Amino acid sequence: MDQNNLRLISEFNKNSVELVKVHLSTFRGRDYVDIRVWHLQDPGGPRSELPTKKGICLSVDLLAEFFQAIDRLREFFDQKETKDFEGLR
């Protein structure tokens, strides 16, 4: 990957006007994961997307710690006795 290249890994709809995208990128020789909300300019028309400030960009060196945090979050929801969080189990 060069400095201007983003490699799309995954995306999903947050709601009818926003997407969440996960990209890999390289900047100044370091690899990063960018998880960001993108705004759909015209949801009913041709697809036009703009990145927002909502998101996080992490060095790939921090991914193990990030995954641990996600695992803890999942454990928290596994202990809940409510159906509101069933999709996370």
Phi and psi restraints in degrees (range 20) as a CNS / XPLOR table:
assign (resid 1 and name C) (resid 2 and name N)
       (resid 2 and name CA) (resid 2 and name C) 1.0 -94.1 20.0 2
assign (resid 2 and name N) (resid 2 and name CA)
       (resid 2 and name C) (resid 3 and name N) 1.0 176.6 20.0 2
assign (resid 2 and name C) (resid 3 and name N)
       (resid 3 and name CA) (resid 3 and name C) 1.0 -62.5 20.0 2
assign (resid 3 and name N) (resid 3 and name CA)
       (resid 3 and name C) (resid 4 and name N) 1.0 -28.8 20.0 2
assign (resid 3 and name C) (resid 4 and name N)
       (resid 4 and name CA) (resid 4 and name C) 1.0 -95.6 20.0 2
assign (resid 4 and name N) (resid 4 and name CA)
       (resid 4 and name C) (resid 5 and name N) 1.0 4.5 20.0 2
assign (resid 4 and name C) (resid 5 and name N)
       (resid 5 and name CA) (resid 5 and name C) 1.0 -102.0 20.0 2
assign (resid 5 and name N) (resid 5 and name CA)
       (resid 5 and name C) (resid 6 and name N) 1.0 131.7 20.0 2
assign (resid 5 and name C) (resid 6 and name N)
       (resid 6 and name CA) (resid 6 and name C) 1.0 -111.7 20.0 2
assign (resid 6 and name N) (resid 6 and name CA)
       (resid 6 and name C) (resid 7 and name N) 1.0 133.4 20.0 2
assign (resid 6 and name C) (resid 7 and name N)
       (resid 7 and name CA) (resid 7 and name C) 1.0 -108.0 20.0 2
assign (resid 7 and name N) (resid 7 and name CA)
       (resid 7 and name C) (resid 8 and name N) 1.0 113.9 20.0 2
assign (resid 7 and name C) (resid 8 and name N)
       (resid 8 and name CA) (resid 8 and name C) 1.0 -71.7 20.0 2
assign (resid 8 and name N) (resid 8 and name CA)
       (resid 8 and name C) (resid 9 and name N) 1.0 125.0 20.0 2
assign (resid 8 and name C) (resid 9 and name N)
       (resid 9 and name CA) (resid 9 and name C) 1.0 -100.2 20.0 2
assign (resid 9 and name N) (resid 9 and name CA)
       (resid 9 and name C) (resid 10 and name N) 1.0 -41.9 20.0 2
assign (resid 9 and name C) (resid 10 and name N)
       (resid 10 and name CA) (resid 10 and name C) 1.0 -161.2 20.0 2
assign (resid 10 and name N) (resid 10 and name CA)
       (resid 10 and name C) (resid 11 and name N) 1.0 158.4 20.0 2
assign (resid 10 and name C) (resid 11 and name N)
       (resid 11 and name CA) (resid 11 and name C) 1.0 -153.5 20.0 2
assign (resid 11 and name N) (resid 11 and name CA)
       (resid 11 and name C) (resid 12 and name N) 1.0 151.8 20.0 2
assign (resid 11 and name C) (resid 12 and name N)
       (resid 12 and name CA) (resid 12 and name C) 1.0 -152.9 20.0 2
assign (resid 12 and name N) (resid 12 and name CA)
       (resid 12 and name C) (resid 13 and name N) 1.0 154.9 20.0 2
assign (resid 12 and name C) (resid 13 and name N)
       (resid 13 and name CA) (resid 13 and name C) 1.0 -72.4 20.0 2
assign (resid 13 and name N) (resid 13 and name CA)
       (resid 13 and name C) (resid 14 and name N) 1.0 130.6 20.0 2
assign (resid 13 and name C) (resid 14 and name N)
       (resid 14 and name CA) (resid 14 and name C) 1.0 -86.4 20.0 2
assign (resid 14 and name N) (resid 14 and name CA)
       (resid 14 and name C) (resid 15 and name N) 1.0 -41.6 20.0 2
assign (resid 14 and name C) (resid 15 and name N)
       (resid 15 and name CA) (resid 15 and name C) 1.0 -161.0 20.0 2
assign (resid 15 and name N) (resid 15 and name CA)
       (resid 15 and name C) (resid 16 and name N) 1.0 -164.3 20.0 2
assign (resid 15 and name C) (resid 16 and name N)
       (resid 16 and name CA) (resid 16 and name C) 1.0 -72.6 20.0 2
assign (resid 16 and name N) (resid 16 and name CA)
       (resid 16 and name C) (resid 17 and name N) 1.0 -15.3 20.0 2
assign (resid 16 and name C) (resid 17 and name N)
       (resid 17 and name CA) (resid 17 and name C) 1.0 -123.7 20.0 2
assign (resid 17 and name N) (resid 17 and name CA)
       (resid 17 and name C) (resid 18 and name N) 1.0 5.0 20.0 2
assign (resid 17 and name C) (resid 18 and name N)
       (resid 18 and name CA) (resid 18 and name C) 1.0 -138.0 20.0 2
assign (resid 18 and name N) (resid 18 and name CA)
       (resid 18 and name C) (resid 19 and name N) 1.0 145.8 20.0 2
assign (resid 18 and name C) (resid 19 and name N)
       (resid 19 and name CA) (resid 19 and name C) 1.0 -118.9 20.0 2
assign (resid 19 and name N) (resid 19 and name CA)
       (resid 19 and name C) (resid 20 and name N) 1.0 154.8 20.0 2
assign (resid 19 and name C) (resid 20 and name N)
       (resid 20 and name CA) (resid 20 and name C) 1.0 -110.6 20.0 2
assign (resid 20 and name N) (resid 20 and name CA)
       (resid 20 and name C) (resid 21 and name N) 1.0 127.0 20.0 2
assign (resid 20 and name C) (resid 21 and name N)
       (resid 21 and name CA) (resid 21 and name C) 1.0 -121.4 20.0 2
assign (resid 21 and name N) (resid 21 and name CA)
       (resid 21 and name C) (resid 22 and name N) 1.0 142.4 20.0 2
assign (resid 21 and name C) (resid 22 and name N)
       (resid 22 and name CA) (resid 22 and name C) 1.0 -115.5 20.0 2
assign (resid 22 and name N) (resid 22 and name CA)
       (resid 22 and name C) (resid 23 and name N) 1.0 120.1 20.0 2
assign (resid 22 and name C) (resid 23 and name N)
       (resid 23 and name CA) (resid 23 and name C) 1.0 -121.6 20.0 2
assign (resid 23 and name N) (resid 23 and name CA)
       (resid 23 and name C) (resid 24 and name N) 1.0 153.1 20.0 2
assign (resid 23 and name C) (resid 24 and name N)
       (resid 24 and name CA) (resid 24 and name C) 1.0 -104.6 20.0 2
assign (resid 24 and name N) (resid 24 and name CA)
       (resid 24 and name C) (resid 25 and name N) 1.0 140.4 20.0 2
assign (resid 24 and name C) (resid 25 and name N)
       (resid 25 and name CA) (resid 25 and name C) 1.0 -146.6 20.0 2
assign (resid 25 and name N) (resid 25 and name CA)
       (resid 25 and name C) (resid 26 and name N) 1.0 166.3 20.0 2
assign (resid 25 and name C) (resid 26 and name N)
       (resid 26 and name CA) (resid 26 and name C) 1.0 -126.5 20.0 2
assign (resid 26 and name N) (resid 26 and name CA)
       (resid 26 and name C) (resid 27 and name N) 1.0 132.1 20.0 2
assign (resid 26 and name C) (resid 27 and name N)
       (resid 27 and name CA) (resid 27 and name C) 1.0 -138.0 20.0 2
assign (resid 27 and name N) (resid 27 and name CA)
       (resid 27 and name C) (resid 28 and name N) 1.0 124.4 20.0 2
assign (resid 27 and name C) (resid 28 and name N)
       (resid 28 and name CA) (resid 28 and name C) 1.0 50.6 20.0 2
assign (resid 28 and name N) (resid 28 and name CA)
       (resid 28 and name C) (resid 29 and name N) 1.0 41.9 20.0 2
assign (resid 28 and name C) (resid 29 and name N)
       (resid 29 and name CA) (resid 29 and name C) 1.0 80.5 20.0 2
assign (resid 29 and name N) (resid 29 and name CA)
       (resid 29 and name C) (resid 30 and name N) 1.0 2.6 20.0 2
assign (resid 29 and name C) (resid 30 and name N)
       (resid 30 and name CA) (resid 30 and name C) 1.0 -113.5 20.0 2
assign (resid 30 and name N) (resid 30 and name CA)
       (resid 30 and name C) (resid 31 and name N) 1.0 143.6 20.0 2
assign (resid 30 and name C) (resid 31 and name N)
       (resid 31 and name CA) (resid 31 and name C) 1.0 -93.0 20.0 2
assign (resid 31 and name N) (resid 31 and name CA)
       (resid 31 and name C) (resid 32 and name N) 1.0 140.5 20.0 2
assign (resid 31 and name C) (resid 32 and name N)
       (resid 32 and name CA) (resid 32 and name C) 1.0 -134.6 20.0 2
assign (resid 32 and name N) (resid 32 and name CA)
       (resid 32 and name C) (resid 33 and name N) 1.0 154.7 20.0 2
assign (resid 32 and name C) (resid 33 and name N)
       (resid 33 and name CA) (resid 33 and name C) 1.0 -111.5 20.0 2
assign (resid 33 and name N) (resid 33 and name CA)
       (resid 33 and name C) (resid 34 and name N) 1.0 127.9 20.0 2
assign (resid 33 and name C) (resid 34 and name N)
       (resid 34 and name CA) (resid 34 and name C) 1.0 -116.9 20.0 2
assign (resid 34 and name N) (resid 34 and name CA)
       (resid 34 and name C) (resid 35 and name N) 1.0 119.8 20.0 2
assign (resid 34 and name C) (resid 35 and name N)
       (resid 35 and name CA) (resid 35 and name C) 1.0 -113.6 20.0 2
assign (resid 35 and name N) (resid 35 and name CA)
       (resid 35 and name C) (resid 36 and name N) 1.0 112.4 20.0 2
assign (resid 35 and name C) (resid 36 and name N)
       (resid 36 and name CA) (resid 36 and name C) 1.0 -141.0 20.0 2
assign (resid 36 and name N) (resid 36 and name CA)
       (resid 36 and name C) (resid 37 and name N) 1.0 149.1 20.0 2
assign (resid 36 and name C) (resid 37 and name N)
       (resid 37 and name CA) (resid 37 and name C) 1.0 -85.3 20.0 2
assign (resid 37 and name N) (resid 37 and name CA)
       (resid 37 and name C) (resid 38 and name N) 1.0 133.6 20.0 2
assign (resid 37 and name C) (resid 38 and name N)
       (resid 38 and name CA) (resid 38 and name C) 1.0 -116.7 20.0 2
assign (resid 38 and name N) (resid 38 and name CA)
       (resid 38 and name C) (resid 39 and name N) 1.0 137.9 20.0 2
assign (resid 38 and name C) (resid 39 and name N)
       (resid 39 and name CA) (resid 39 and name C) 1.0 -94.7 20.0 2
assign (resid 39 and name N) (resid 39 and name CA)
       (resid 39 and name C) (resid 40 and name N) 1.0 133.6 20.0 2
assign (resid 39 and name C) (resid 40 and name N)
       (resid 40 and name CA) (resid 40 and name C) 1.0 -85.1 20.0 2
assign (resid 40 and name N) (resid 40 and name CA)
       (resid 40 and name C) (resid 41 and name N) 1.0 119.0 20.0 2
assign (resid 40 and name C) (resid 41 and name N)
       (resid 41 and name CA) (resid 41 and name C) 1.0 -61.5 20.0 2
assign (resid 41 and name N) (resid 41 and name CA)
       (resid 41 and name C) (resid 42 and name N) 1.0 -50.5 20.0 2
assign (resid 41 and name C) (resid 42 and name N)
       (resid 42 and name CA) (resid 42 and name C) 1.0 -136.0 20.0 2
assign (resid 42 and name N) (resid 42 and name CA)
       (resid 42 and name C) (resid 43 and name N) 1.0 85.7 20.0 2
assign (resid 42 and name C) (resid 43 and name N)
       (resid 43 and name CA) (resid 43 and name C) 1.0 -55.9 20.0 2
assign (resid 43 and name N) (resid 43 and name CA)
       (resid 43 and name C) (resid 44 and name N) 1.0 -27.7 20.0 2
assign (resid 43 and name C) (resid 44 and name N)
       (resid 44 and name CA) (resid 44 and name C) 1.0 -90.7 20.0 2
assign (resid 44 and name N) (resid 44 and name CA)
       (resid 44 and name C) (resid 45 and name N) 1.0 -13.9 20.0 2
assign (resid 44 and name C) (resid 45 and name N)
       (resid 45 and name CA) (resid 45 and name C) 1.0 -109.6 20.0 2
assign (resid 45 and name N) (resid 45 and name CA)
       (resid 45 and name C) (resid 46 and name N) 1.0 -153.8 20.0 2
assign (resid 45 and name C) (resid 46 and name N)
       (resid 46 and name CA) (resid 46 and name C) 1.0 -60.4 20.0 2
assign (resid 46 and name N) (resid 46 and name CA)
       (resid 46 and name C) (resid 47 and name N) 1.0 140.4 20.0 2
assign (resid 46 and name C) (resid 47 and name N)
       (resid 47 and name CA) (resid 47 and name C) 1.0 -70.0 20.0 2
assign (resid 47 and name N) (resid 47 and name CA)
       (resid 47 and name C) (resid 48 and name N) 1.0 118.6 20.0 2
assign (resid 47 and name C) (resid 48 and name N)
       (resid 48 and name CA) (resid 48 and name C) 1.0 -133.5 20.0 2
assign (resid 48 and name N) (resid 48 and name CA)
       (resid 48 and name C) (resid 49 and name N) 1.0 123.1 20.0 2
assign (resid 48 and name C) (resid 49 and name N)
       (resid 49 and name CA) (resid 49 and name C) 1.0 -121.8 20.0 2
assign (resid 49 and name N) (resid 49 and name CA)
       (resid 49 and name C) (resid 50 and name N) 1.0 141.8 20.0 2
assign (resid 49 and name C) (resid 50 and name N)
       (resid 50 and name CA) (resid 50 and name C) 1.0 -128.9 20.0 2
assign (resid 50 and name N) (resid 50 and name CA)
       (resid 50 and name C) (resid 51 and name N) 1.0 134.7 20.0 2
assign (resid 50 and name C) (resid 51 and name N)
       (resid 51 and name CA) (resid 51 and name C) 1.0 -70.4 20.0 2
assign (resid 51 and name N) (resid 51 and name CA)
       (resid 51 and name C) (resid 52 and name N) 1.0 146.8 20.0 2
assign (resid 51 and name C) (resid 52 and name N)
       (resid 52 and name CA) (resid 52 and name C) 1.0 -107.6 20.0 2
assign (resid 52 and name N) (resid 52 and name CA)
       (resid 52 and name C) (resid 53 and name N) 1.0 178.5 20.0 2
assign (resid 52 and name C) (resid 53 and name N)
       (resid 53 and name CA) (resid 53 and name C) 1.0 -80.6 20.0 2
assign (resid 53 and name N) (resid 53 and name CA)
       (resid 53 and name C) (resid 54 and name N) 1.0 -10.1 20.0 2
assign (resid 53 and name C) (resid 54 and name N)
       (resid 54 and name CA) (resid 54 and name C) 1.0 -76.9 20.0 2
assign (resid 54 and name N) (resid 54 and name CA)
       (resid 54 and name C) (resid 55 and name N) 1.0 111.1 20.0 2
assign (resid 54 and name C) (resid 55 and name N)
       (resid 55 and name CA) (resid 55 and name C) 1.0 162.0 20.0 2
assign (resid 55 and name N) (resid 55 and name CA)
       (resid 55 and name C) (resid 56 and name N) 1.0 -172.3 20.0 2
assign (resid 55 and name C) (resid 56 and name N)
       (resid 56 and name CA) (resid 56 and name C) 1.0 -144.1 20.0 2
assign (resid 56 and name N) (resid 56 and name CA)
       (resid 56 and name C) (resid 57 and name N) 1.0 141.7 20.0 2
assign (resid 56 and name C) (resid 57 and name N)
       (resid 57 and name CA) (resid 57 and name C) 1.0 -123.7 20.0 2
assign (resid 57 and name N) (resid 57 and name CA)
       (resid 57 and name C) (resid 58 and name N) 1.0 119.8 20.0 2
assign (resid 57 and name C) (resid 58 and name N)
       (resid 58 and name CA) (resid 58 and name C) 1.0 -122.4 20.0 2
assign (resid 58 and name N) (resid 58 and name CA)
       (resid 58 and name C) (resid 59 and name N) 1.0 142.2 20.0 2
assign (resid 58 and name C) (resid 59 and name N)
       (resid 59 and name CA) (resid 59 and name C) 1.0 -63.1 20.0 2
assign (resid 59 and name N) (resid 59 and name CA)
       (resid 59 and name C) (resid 60 and name N) 1.0 143.6 20.0 2
assign (resid 59 and name C) (resid 60 and name N)
       (resid 60 and name CA) (resid 60 and name C) 1.0 -61.8 20.0 2
assign (resid 60 and name N) (resid 60 and name CA)
       (resid 60 and name C) (resid 61 and name N) 1.0 -18.8 20.0 2
assign (resid 60 and name C) (resid 61 and name N)
       (resid 61 and name CA) (resid 61 and name C) 1.0 -63.6 20.0 2
assign (resid 61 and name N) (resid 61 and name CA)
       (resid 61 and name C) (resid 62 and name N) 1.0 -21.6 20.0 2
assign (resid 61 and name C) (resid 62 and name N)
       (resid 62 and name CA) (resid 62 and name C) 1.0 -97.7 20.0 2
assign (resid 62 and name N) (resid 62 and name CA)
       (resid 62 and name C) (resid 63 and name N) 1.0 2.4 20.0 2
assign (resid 62 and name C) (resid 63 and name N)
       (resid 63 and name CA) (resid 63 and name C) 1.0 -62.2 20.0 2
assign (resid 63 and name N) (resid 63 and name CA)
       (resid 63 and name C) (resid 64 and name N) 1.0 -37.8 20.0 2
assign (resid 63 and name C) (resid 64 and name N)
       (resid 64 and name CA) (resid 64 and name C) 1.0 -60.6 20.0 2
assign (resid 64 and name N) (resid 64 and name CA)
       (resid 64 and name C) (resid 65 and name N) 1.0 -42.1 20.0 2
assign (resid 64 and name C) (resid 65 and name N)
       (resid 65 and name CA) (resid 65 and name C) 1.0 -68.8 20.0 2
assign (resid 65 and name N) (resid 65 and name CA)
       (resid 65 and name C) (resid 66 and name N) 1.0 -37.3 20.0 2
assign (resid 65 and name C) (resid 66 and name N)
       (resid 66 and name CA) (resid 66 and name C) 1.0 -63.6 20.0 2
assign (resid 66 and name N) (resid 66 and name CA)
       (resid 66 and name C) (resid 67 and name N) 1.0 -44.1 20.0 2
assign (resid 66 and name C) (resid 67 and name N)
       (resid 67 and name CA) (resid 67 and name C) 1.0 -63.5 20.0 2
assign (resid 67 and name N) (resid 67 and name CA)
       (resid 67 and name C) (resid 68 and name N) 1.0 -35.9 20.0 2
assign (resid 67 and name C) (resid 68 and name N)
       (resid 68 and name CA) (resid 68 and name C) 1.0 -62.4 20.0 2
assign (resid 68 and name N) (resid 68 and name CA)
       (resid 68 and name C) (resid 69 and name N) 1.0 -41.5 20.0 2
assign (resid 68 and name C) (resid 69 and name N)
       (resid 69 and name CA) (resid 69 and name C) 1.0 -63.5 20.0 2
assign (resid 69 and name N) (resid 69 and name CA)
       (resid 69 and name C) (resid 70 and name N) 1.0 -41.6 20.0 2
assign (resid 69 and name C) (resid 70 and name N)
       (resid 70 and name CA) (resid 70 and name C) 1.0 -64.9 20.0 2
assign (resid 70 and name N) (resid 70 and name CA)
       (resid 70 and name C) (resid 71 and name N) 1.0 -40.6 20.0 2
assign (resid 70 and name C) (resid 71 and name N)
       (resid 71 and name CA) (resid 71 and name C) 1.0 -61.0 20.0 2
assign (resid 71 and name N) (resid 71 and name CA)
       (resid 71 and name C) (resid 72 and name N) 1.0 -41.6 20.0 2
assign (resid 71 and name C) (resid 72 and name N)
       (resid 72 and name CA) (resid 72 and name C) 1.0 -63.8 20.0 2
assign (resid 72 and name N) (resid 72 and name CA)
       (resid 72 and name C) (resid 73 and name N) 1.0 -39.4 20.0 2
assign (resid 72 and name C) (resid 73 and name N)
       (resid 73 and name CA) (resid 73 and name C) 1.0 -63.3 20.0 2
assign (resid 73 and name N) (resid 73 and name CA)
       (resid 73 and name C) (resid 74 and name N) 1.0 -43.1 20.0 2
assign (resid 73 and name C) (resid 74 and name N)
       (resid 74 and name CA) (resid 74 and name C) 1.0 -63.4 20.0 2
assign (resid 74 and name N) (resid 74 and name CA)
       (resid 74 and name C) (resid 75 and name N) 1.0 -42.1 20.0 2
assign (resid 74 and name C) (resid 75 and name N)
       (resid 75 and name CA) (resid 75 and name C) 1.0 -60.5 20.0 2
assign (resid 75 and name N) (resid 75 and name CA)
       (resid 75 and name C) (resid 76 and name N) 1.0 -40.5 20.0 2
assign (resid 75 and name C) (resid 76 and name N)
       (resid 76 and name CA) (resid 76 and name C) 1.0 -58.8 20.0 2
assign (resid 76 and name N) (resid 76 and name CA)
       (resid 76 and name C) (resid 77 and name N) 1.0 -48.1 20.0 2
assign (resid 76 and name C) (resid 77 and name N)
       (resid 77 and name CA) (resid 77 and name C) 1.0 -69.7 20.0 2
assign (resid 77 and name N) (resid 77 and name CA)
       (resid 77 and name C) (resid 78 and name N) 1.0 -29.5 20.0 2
assign (resid 77 and name C) (resid 78 and name N)
       (resid 78 and name CA) (resid 78 and name C) 1.0 -63.9 20.0 2
assign (resid 78 and name N) (resid 78 and name CA)
       (resid 78 and name C) (resid 79 and name N) 1.0 -28.0 20.0 2
assign (resid 78 and name C) (resid 79 and name N)
       (resid 79 and name CA) (resid 79 and name C) 1.0 -81.4 20.0 2
assign (resid 79 and name N) (resid 79 and name CA)
       (resid 79 and name C) (resid 80 and name N) 1.0 -16.4 20.0 2
assign (resid 79 and name C) (resid 80 and name N)
       (resid 80 and name CA) (resid 80 and name C) 1.0 -72.5 20.0 2
assign (resid 80 and name N) (resid 80 and name CA)
       (resid 80 and name C) (resid 81 and name N) 1.0 141.3 20.0 2
assign (resid 80 and name C) (resid 81 and name N)
       (resid 81 and name CA) (resid 81 and name C) 1.0 -106.2 20.0 2
assign (resid 81 and name N) (resid 81 and name CA)
       (resid 81 and name C) (resid 82 and name N) 1.0 51.3 20.0 2
assign (resid 81 and name C) (resid 82 and name N)
       (resid 82 and name CA) (resid 82 and name C) 1.0 -131.6 20.0 2
assign (resid 82 and name N) (resid 82 and name CA)
       (resid 82 and name C) (resid 83 and name N) 1.0 148.2 20.0 2
assign (resid 82 and name C) (resid 83 and name N)
       (resid 83 and name CA) (resid 83 and name C) 1.0 -80.5 20.0 2
assign (resid 83 and name N) (resid 83 and name CA)
       (resid 83 and name C) (resid 84 and name N) 1.0 -8.1 20.0 2
assign (resid 83 and name C) (resid 84 and name N)
       (resid 84 and name CA) (resid 84 and name C) 1.0 -61.3 20.0 2
assign (resid 84 and name N) (resid 84 and name CA)
       (resid 84 and name C) (resid 85 and name N) 1.0 -25.4 20.0 2
assign (resid 84 and name C) (resid 85 and name N)
       (resid 85 and name CA) (resid 85 and name C) 1.0 -113.6 20.0 2
assign (resid 85 and name N) (resid 85 and name CA)
       (resid 85 and name C) (resid 86 and name N) 1.0 17.2 20.0 2
assign (resid 85 and name C) (resid 86 and name N)
       (resid 86 and name CA) (resid 86 and name C) 1.0 -59.7 20.0 2
assign (resid 86 and name N) (resid 86 and name CA)
       (resid 86 and name C) (resid 87 and name N) 1.0 -33.1 20.0 2
assign (resid 86 and name C) (resid 87 and name N)
       (resid 87 and name CA) (resid 87 and name C) 1.0 -65.2 20.0 2
assign (resid 87 and name N) (resid 87 and name CA)
       (resid 87 and name C) (resid 88 and name N) 1.0 -16.9 20.0 2
assign (resid 87 and name C) (resid 88 and name N)
       (resid 88 and name CA) (resid 88 and name C) 1.0 -91.7 20.0 2
assign (resid 88 and name N) (resid 88 and name CA)
       (resid 88 and name C) (resid 89 and name N) 1.0 -7.6 20.0 2
